[in-house]
Amino acid sequence: MENASADNTQLSPATVVVAAARPARRQGSPVNPPITISSTYHNMGAPDGSMLYARWTNESWHPAEDLIGRLENAKNPALLHASGMAAVANALHLAPAGSTIIMPRHAYHASLLVAHDRASREGGRVCEVDIADTAAVISAIEETSAGMVWIESPTNPMLEIADIPALAAAAHAAGALVGVDNTFATPLGQNPLNQGADVVIHSATKYLSGHSDVVLGATVTNNEELHLRLQDERTESGGIAGPFSAWLLLRGMRTLSLRMERIWENAAELARRLDTHPLVAEVSHPSLESHAQHERAKELMRCFGGVLTMRPVGGVAAAEDLGQFTEIWLPATSLGGVESSFERRRRFPTEAPTVPEDLIRVSVGIEDVEDLWRDMDRALHAVHGRAAH
Ligand SMILES: *Cc1c(COP(=O)(O)O)cnc(C)c1O
């Protein structure tokens, strides 16, 4: 793999996503990296670091791993994992056995499940906090002598914004590791390694791949020891990426910058309009001044994110019915695709009980914003049996 130029750290991420992670330029060489379909490689004698077996390393992972590492300003390439949850589980495993893990009470529900499961087996503890309440999180870190602080910012689905630099500093002072699930902001929206995180986690299923056609995860760290532990954990657990999925991820990331630009613009515009919609009781998006951490988001992030939440007038029934009336918006779980979608989160029994029953998590895509608005406006009226004005 070749980098675009000697001083490519100066390149804008919009250029990096296109120009990086391509094969070396030689007469007749392909402009895109090939997919290697082989479980094993010609190899004899003592392992010398060359390609050997596809669970240990796989050429088809490297371009996407290089690119994610570059986008996160990391010294190391990222590591691809079989899914976001494989990445989350491996990263949570970095916490010392039996230690306390501090987690946002509105972290991704499966991340909380994994942490609680492990704690109950190993005699550890999970301490759930309001990750936006910096003072409370810092006292929890100190009082529990935490082994790891897990951060999502924005959280899924409540969109709380954490003060990552302050929490990372307090965690390190207490000897705790810091993991940041950066799925919602993407590396274009924030780079937690530059804000003190030890390891960054992505569900590459979401914005990074961006087309709702692949399930993958990634971890990335500047710390050599953690990198090797994550790599060993991946090799041992066997939670690896398939070559085709890795290729789809790279293919998707070529347009990451363009997609995020449109998604962030659409999300902020729709949040602004929905906020005054007569059939929407409550809207949350970090771009809104009414969002409790609007100023913090402005200060710490390069985006406000592509996910917003709303609570329709009419409560749970209205939230459930909405999916019957939209034609463009997809009623579906997941997020981060080019297509706009939404779902009522509490339909999952594992979702946090502090998430309102009628809360709809909205993933805004790249469609024309006027079409999205008309479709949603019409559907909101249809739920109440009224025609749109
Ligand atoms: C979806 C998601 C995950 C899990 O990723 P999968 O690819 O579905 O395994 C983890 N964290 C966050 C914030 C997510 O949104």
The ligand as an SDF file (V2000), in Angstrom:
LIG
                    3D

 15 15  0  0  0  0  0  0  0  0999 V2000
  -24.4130   -0.4760   16.0420 C   0  0  0  0  0  0  0  0  0  0  0  0
  -23.5200   -0.0540   17.1250 C   0  0  0  0  0  0  0  0  0  0  0  0
  -22.6270   -0.9590   17.7100 C   0  0  0  0  0  0  0  0  0  0  0  0
  -22.5950   -2.4190   17.3270 C   0  0  0  0  0  0  0  0  0  0  0  0
  -22.1140   -2.6080   16.0200 O   0  0  0  0  0  0  0  0  0  0  0  0
  -22.5050   -3.8650   15.1130 P   0  0  0  0  0  0  0  0  0  0  0  0
  -21.7330   -3.6000   13.8610 O   0  0  0  0  0  0  0  0  0  0  0  0
  -23.9920   -3.8840   14.9450 O   0  0  0  0  0  0  0  0  0  0  0  0
  -22.0340   -5.1050   15.8100 O   0  0  0  0  0  0  0  0  0  0  0  0
  -21.7700   -0.4900   18.6960 C   0  0  0  0  0  0  0  0  0  0  0  0
  -21.8030    0.8080   19.0890 N   0  0  0  0  0  0  0  0  0  0  0  0
  -22.6520    1.7010   18.5520 C   0  0  0  0  0  0  0  0  0  0  0  0
  -22.6460    3.1110   19.0300 C   0  0  0  0  0  0  0  0  0  0  0  0
  -23.5260    1.3150   17.5500 C   0  0  0  0  0  0  0  0  0  0  0  0
  -24.3890    2.1990   17.0370 O   0  0  0  0  0  0  0  0  0  0  0  0
  1  2  1  0
  2  3  1  0
  2 14  2  0
  3  4  1  0
  3 10  2  0
  4  5  1  0
  5  6  1  0
  6  7  2  0
  6  8  1  0
  6  9  1  0
 10 11  1  0
 11 12  2  0
 12 13  1  0
 12 14  1  0
 14 15  1  0
M  END
$$$$
